[in-house]
């Protein structure tokens, strides 16, 4: 994504935690392309060094293999940094249900370590990945930032606690923080393998392998699927936004919703252009997944008004880009 029009100062030193992951690696490449100095902190538990291979030799890039659960490592990583983009976390609702302790250690204790290290290092702003899971059992649509429900999973609890900690650090220590509530992000580098893989790359991989993909439930659940370049834009705008825009949480989405059955039909259609045999593959249905909310749709008015956020990729445009990348890069 070209972010030069956002006038990002090319002399910034930016730390991306979780930078070897799906979202983090995309952020690193965009920031480096614009001439910034980027440092990554990642323990490679879920991230992959191959996501960073094209930039490992860049003189403006530095990689630290380490864990956010270690405060000294966090302090080392934040030395000389202007902005922190905190993407490191253990994602996945099912993972948190199966192992709530580790999810809490990484997502809450690790988050607190990063806040402390950021404050002590005098970093200008702490921008962090929040989550649409924070809306919990709230049935109101579209989702508006100040109206949330009760969390439906340990993962959702950890992400809400992040917002509370960021708010307290802003009020108590005068820190500038911005939380970005991501809504079902997809795109290049998103891993289709593993028990906790996201739905879009799992569907794509199944089709490419001529296997029937499985939808959880009847396919009527809907999501505000958000292409990765929209997320990159939101993070950059959070860096350059005036101080009046800090110490808020913002929805990051496109502002439209797609049912799972609609989604899988679009994926199937686009992949059939590459392989006509995919058009005849049957779609299966499985049980609903524990902790899932039925519908999600974001209001992005706050991000538009205070950050100047203007997402360019709707679900179809994003899927065209993502599927092209998967077709060219997935191991069959």
C-alpha positions as a printed NumPy array, in Angstrom:
array([[  0.   ,   0.   ,   0.   ],
       [  1.24 ,   3.49 ,  -0.847],
       [  1.017,   5.586,   2.309],
       [  3.043,   8.576,   1.135],
       [ -0.082,  10.689,   0.747],
       [ -0.487,  10.48 ,   4.533],
       [  2.734,  12.495,   4.976],
       [  4.341,  10.071,   7.396],
       [  7.673,  11.486,   8.572],
       [ 10.337,   9.212,   7.134],
       [ 12.601,   9.804,  10.119],
       [ 10.368,   8.012,  12.587],
       [ 11.705,   5.033,  14.533],
       [  8.788,   2.643,  14.921],
       [  8.524,  -0.539,  16.979],
       [  6.108,  -3.187,  15.717],
       [  5.491,  -5.876,  18.3  ],
       [  4.307,  -9.124,  16.748],
       [  5.93 ,  -7.888,  13.559],
       [  6.478, -11.383,  12.163],
       [  2.748, -12.049,  12.202],
       [  0.118, -11.454,   9.554],
       [ -0.788,  -7.841,  10.347],
       [  2.583,  -6.882,  11.813],
       [  4.63 ,  -7.971,   8.8  ],
       [  2.38 ,  -6.031,   6.451],
       [  2.79 ,  -2.944,   8.617],
       [  6.578,  -3.322,   8.631],
       [  6.8  ,  -3.474,   4.843],
       [  4.553,  -0.44 ,   4.362],
       [  6.48 ,   1.631,   6.909],
       [  9.875,   0.684,   5.471],
       [  8.685,   1.418,   1.955],
       [  7.979,   4.945,   3.135],
       [ 11.539,   5.321,   4.48 ],
       [ 11.022,   4.795,   8.201],
       [ 13.246,   2.837,  10.568],
       [ 11.41 ,  -0.238,  11.849],
       [ 12.18 ,  -2.569,  14.717],
       [ 10.285,  -5.788,  15.383],
       [  9.83 ,  -7.626,  18.669],
       [  8.411, -11.116,  18.194],
       [  8.885, -14.461,  19.928],
       [  7.828, -16.348,  16.768],
       [  5.225, -18.343,  18.685],
       [  2.642, -17.621,  16.002],
       [  4.568, -15.258,  13.703],
       [  6.908, -16.545,  11.012],
       [ 10.294, -15.188,  10.032],
       [  9.471, -15.962,   6.381],
       [  6.911, -13.137,   6.507],
       [  9.854, -10.762,   6.975],
       [ 12.338, -12.325,   4.538],
       [ 12.036,  -9.569,   1.908],
       [ 13.047,  -6.905,   4.465],
       [ 15.522,  -8.705,   6.752],
       [ 18.485,  -7.177,   4.906],
       [ 17.04 ,  -3.664,   4.857],
       [ 19.471,  -1.381,   6.765],
       [ 16.504,   0.397,   8.355],
       [ 15.117,  -2.832,   9.799],
       [ 16.008,  -4.546,  13.067],
       [ 14.595,  -7.789,  14.46 ],
       [ 14.57 ,  -8.735,  18.153],
       [ 13.463, -12.251,  19.001],
       [ 11.889, -11.93 ,  22.414],
       [  8.739, -12.209,  24.472],
       [  6.518,  -9.353,  25.667],
       [  5.996, -11.288,  28.89 ],
       [  9.564, -10.281,  29.817],
       [  9.698,  -6.642,  30.958],
       [ 13.436,  -6.23 ,  30.351],
       [ 12.98 ,  -7.359,  26.751],
       [ 10.194,  -4.818,  26.311],
       [ 12.419,  -2.07 ,  27.713],
       [ 15.227,  -2.994,  25.334],
       [ 12.845,  -2.978,  22.377],
       [ 11.44 ,   0.483,  23.126],
       [ 14.813,   2.257,  23.449],
       [ 15.038,   5.126,  20.961],
       [ 11.54 ,   4.505,  19.584],
       [  9.13 ,   7.269,  18.521],
       [  5.987,   5.186,  18.068],
       [  4.901,   1.72 ,  19.136],
       [  2.478,  -0.304,  17.03 ],
       [  1.554,  -3.097,  19.433],
       [  0.268,  -6.057,  17.425],
       [  1.653,  -8.879,  19.596],
       [ -1.058, -11.063,  21.096],
       [ -2.386, -14.588,  21.187],
       [ -5.371, -14.314,  18.902],
       [ -8.329, -16.644,  18.41 ],
       [-11.443, -17.099,  20.504],
       [-11.175, -20.929,  20.464],
       [ -7.528, -20.792,  21.563],
       [ -8.459, -18.643,  24.554],
       [-11.274, -21.026,  25.495],
       [ -8.876, -23.975,  25.377],
       [ -6.061, -22.161,  27.202],
       [ -7.25 , -19.005,  29.003],
       [ -4.158, -18.776,  31.223],
       [ -1.643, -18.36 ,  28.402],
       [ -3.951, -15.966,  26.554],
       [ -4.146, -13.836,  29.688],
       [ -0.383, -13.932,  30.285],
       [  0.397, -12.734,  26.772],
       [ -2.529, -10.417,  26.104],
       [ -2.805,  -8.782,  29.532],
       [  0.536,  -9.128,  31.355],
       [  2.458,  -8.676,  28.103],
       [  0.368,  -5.651,  27.207],
       [  1.03 ,  -4.1  ,  30.616],
       [  4.769,  -4.7  ,  30.207],
       [  4.683,  -2.874,  26.889],
       [  2.784,   0.06 ,  28.399],
       [  5.32 ,   0.357,  31.213],
       [  8.287,   0.107,  28.846],
       [  6.726,   2.631,  26.463],
       [  6.155,   5.141,  29.254],
       [  9.667,   4.78 ,  30.66 ],
       [ 11.233,   5.15 ,  27.197],
       [  9.369,   8.401,  26.521],
       [  7.711,   7.047,  23.358],
       [  5.427,   9.614,  21.708],
       [  2.406,   7.368,  21.213],
       [  1.339,   3.779,  21.889],
       [ -0.985,   2.441,  19.183],
       [ -2.397,  -1.   ,  19.85 ],
       [ -4.497,  -3.685,  18.209],
       [ -7.836,  -3.835,  19.977],
       [-10.617,  -6.177,  18.878],
       [-14.233,  -6.2  ,  17.764],
       [-14.684,  -9.103,  20.217],
       [-14.958,  -6.408,  22.895],
       [-18.547,  -5.814,  21.781],
       [-19.434,  -9.197,  23.247],
       [-23.136,  -9.935,  23.557],
       [-24.249,  -6.479,  22.455],
       [-26.88 ,  -6.944,  19.751],
       [-26.9  ,  -3.351,  18.504],
       [-25.787,  -2.752,  14.903],
       [-23.734,  -1.026,  13.739],
       [-21.193,  -1.328,  16.543],
       [-20.4  ,   2.084,  18.033],
       [-17.284,   2.479,  20.185],
       [-18.963,   3.545,  23.436],
       [-21.653,   0.829,  23.438],
       [-20.315,  -2.603,  24.308],
       [-21.76 ,  -5.735,  25.888],
       [-20.4  ,  -8.467,  28.111],
       [-17.429, -10.456,  26.719],
       [-18.172, -13.924,  25.347],
       [-14.69 , -15.442,  25.613],
       [-11.447, -15.171,  27.594],
       [ -9.879, -13.566,  24.488],
       [-12.531, -10.838,  24.472],
       [-11.896, -10.165,  28.163],
       [ -8.165,  -9.724,  27.558],
       [ -8.731,  -7.253,  24.728],
       [-11.155,  -5.214,  26.817],
       [ -8.683,  -5.164,  29.701],
       [ -6.127,  -3.75 ,  27.25 ],
       [ -8.435,  -0.82 ,  26.567],
       [ -8.939,  -0.218,  30.284],
       [ -5.189,  -0.26 ,  30.962],
       [ -4.496,   2.1  ,  28.054],
       [ -7.142,   4.501,  29.328],
       [ -5.7  ,   4.472,  32.848],
       [ -2.145,   5.026,  31.59 ],
       [ -3.364,   7.964,  29.541],
       [ -5.107,   9.57 ,  32.51 ],
       [ -2.505,   8.681,  35.142],
       [  0.764,   9.165,  33.271],
       [ -0.221,  11.521,  30.467],
       [  0.569,   8.926,  27.782],
       [ -0.925,   9.118,  24.316],
       [ -2.58 ,   5.85 ,  23.335],
       [ -4.844,   4.856,  20.46 ],
       [ -6.727,   1.565,  20.295],
       [ -7.783,   0.178,  16.93 ],
       [-10.63 ,  -2.326,  17.155],
       [ -9.948,  -4.605,  14.21 ],
       [-12.905,  -6.308,  12.524],
       [-12.065,  -9.672,  10.879],
       [ -8.9  ,  -8.665,   9.073],
       [ -7.809, -10.681,   6.024],
       [ -5.2  , -10.538,   3.295],
       [ -1.67 , -11.529,   2.258],
       [  0.433, -13.472,   4.778],
       [ -2.59 , -14.701,   6.748],
       [ -1.805, -18.32 ,   7.582],
       [ -4.409, -20.881,   6.413],
       [ -2.908, -23.715,   8.461],
       [ -3.414, -24.704,  12.075],
       [ -6.358, -25.217,  14.373],
       [ -6.939, -21.496,  14.864],
       [ -6.636, -20.283,  11.279],
       [ -8.999, -17.53 ,  10.149],
       [-11.961, -18.421,   7.993],
       [-10.974, -16.797,   4.671],
       [ -7.549, -18.435,   4.214],
       [ -9.014, -21.76 ,   5.39 ],
       [-11.722, -21.549,   2.718],
       [ -9.154, -20.591,   0.083],
       [ -6.796, -23.445,   0.955],
       [ -9.615, -25.998,   0.919],
       [-10.771, -24.907,  -2.518],
       [ -7.237, -24.823,  -3.931],
       [ -6.7  , -28.388,  -2.673],
       [-10.051, -29.443,  -4.194],
       [-11.476, -30.147,  -0.741],
       [-14.896, -29.123,   0.539],
       [-14.648, -26.166,   2.941],
       [-16.787, -26.256,   6.084],
       [-18.86 , -23.329,   7.357],
       [-19.569, -23.161,  11.08 ],
       [-23.369, -23.099,  11.33 ],
       [-25.847, -22.407,   8.53 ],
       [-23.816, -19.568,   7.029],
       [-26.157, -16.786,   8.137],
       [-23.667, -15.27 ,  10.59 ],
       [-22.202, -12.049,   9.195],
       [-18.983, -10.108,   9.635],
       [-17.459,  -6.778,   8.638],
       [-14.482,  -8.289,   6.813],
       [-11.575,  -5.838,   6.624],
       [ -8.786,  -6.01 ,   4.057],
       [ -5.235,  -5.604,   5.372],
       [ -4.528,  -2.378,   3.469],
       [ -7.406,  -0.688,   5.301],
       [ -5.719,  -1.707,   8.569],
       [ -2.366,  -0.326,   7.406],
       [ -4.044,   2.981,   6.621],
       [ -5.667,   3.116,  10.074],
       [ -2.338,   2.536,  11.832],
       [ -0.552,   5.205,   9.812],
       [ -3.338,   7.687,  10.439],
       [ -3.095,   6.871,  14.151],
       [  0.59 ,   7.835,  14.013],
       [  0.074,  11.179,  12.273],
       [ -3.187,  12.167,  13.992],
       [ -3.121,  15.241,  16.26 ],
       [ -2.982,  14.817,  20.032],
       [ -6.695,  15.628,  20.267],
       [ -7.343,  12.298,  18.534],
       [ -5.308,  10.316,  21.066],
       [ -6.633,   8.392,  24.058],
       [ -9.557,   7.033,  22.105],
       [-10.541,   3.654,  20.709],
       [-11.602,   3.39 ,  17.072],
       [-13.343,   0.788,  14.953],
       [-11.238,  -0.335,  11.996],
       [-13.4  ,  -1.954,   9.345],
       [-15.005,  -1.159,   6.003],
       [-18.455,  -0.508,   7.428],
       [-20.343,  -3.261,   5.594],
       [-21.219,  -6.845,   6.463],
       [-21.133, -10.106,   4.563],
       [-22.659, -13.437,   5.596],
       [-20.429, -16.491,   5.657],
       [-22.408, -18.09 ,   2.836],
       [-22.019, -14.94 ,   0.72 ],
       [-18.327, -14.843,   1.556],
       [-17.638, -18.428,   0.551],
       [-19.516, -17.995,  -2.723],
       [-17.381, -14.95 ,  -3.624],
       [-14.198, -16.842,  -2.717],
       [-15.327, -19.782,  -4.826],
       [-16.192, -17.549,  -7.784],
       [-12.849, -15.738,  -7.747],
       [-10.842, -18.954,  -7.392],
       [-12.747, -20.616, -10.235],
       [-11.158, -18.041, -12.548],
       [ -7.814, -19.689, -11.719],
       [ -9.064, -23.287, -11.676],
       [-12.393, -24.198, -13.282],
       [-12.65 , -27.428, -11.241],
       [-13.224, -25.366,  -8.072],
       [-16.651, -24.378,  -9.389],
       [-18.039, -27.864,  -8.705],
       [-16.72 , -28.269,  -5.142],
       [-19.443, -28.781,  -2.532],
       [-19.657, -26.573,   0.569],
       [-20.201, -28.35 ,   3.905],
       [-21.742, -27.121,   7.162],
       [-20.569, -27.907,  10.689],
       [-21.668, -26.907,  14.209],
       [-21.617, -23.303,  15.358],
       [-18.417, -22.28 ,  17.123],
       [-18.464, -21.507,  20.866],
       [-17.964, -17.838,  21.704],
       [-18.98 , -16.56 ,  18.267],
       [-21.318, -13.604,  17.966],
       [-24.009, -13.875,  15.251],
       [-23.453, -10.546,  13.524],
       [-20.858,  -7.819,  13.417],
       [-20.957,  -4.477,  11.605],
       [-18.834,  -1.47 ,  12.481],
       [-19.646,   2.189,  12.51 ],
       [-16.448,   3.843,  11.228],
       [-17.683,   7.417,  11.609],
       [-15.479,   8.141,  14.632],
       [-12.328,   6.991,  12.806],
       [-13.328,   9.018,   9.754],
       [-13.961,  12.152,  11.809],
       [-10.975,  12.064,  14.195],
       [ -8.346,  10.1  ,  12.244],
       [ -9.328,  10.872,   8.667],
       [ -9.688,   7.131,   8.045],
       [-10.956,   6.389,   4.543],
       [-10.832,   2.655,   3.72 ],
       [-10.349,   1.904,   0.029],
       [-11.047,  -1.852,  -0.099],
       [-14.511,  -3.359,   0.248],
       [-14.9  ,  -7.142,   0.623],
       [-14.814,  -7.88 ,  -3.123],
       [-11.834,  -5.652,  -3.903],
       [ -9.954,  -7.057,  -0.904],
       [-10.745, -10.664,  -1.812],
       [ -9.527, -10.171,  -5.38 ],
       [ -6.162,  -8.986,  -4.053],
       [ -5.963, -11.635,  -1.328],
       [ -6.898, -14.555,  -3.572],
       [ -4.375, -13.511,  -6.192],
       [ -1.694, -13.531,  -3.457],
       [ -2.812, -16.911,  -2.107],
       [ -2.905, -18.481,  -5.557],
       [  0.664, -17.34 ,  -6.192],
       [  2.088, -18.096,  -2.749],
       [  0.255, -20.942,  -1.024],
       [  1.983, -24.294,  -0.826],
       [ -0.32 , -26.863,  -2.373]])
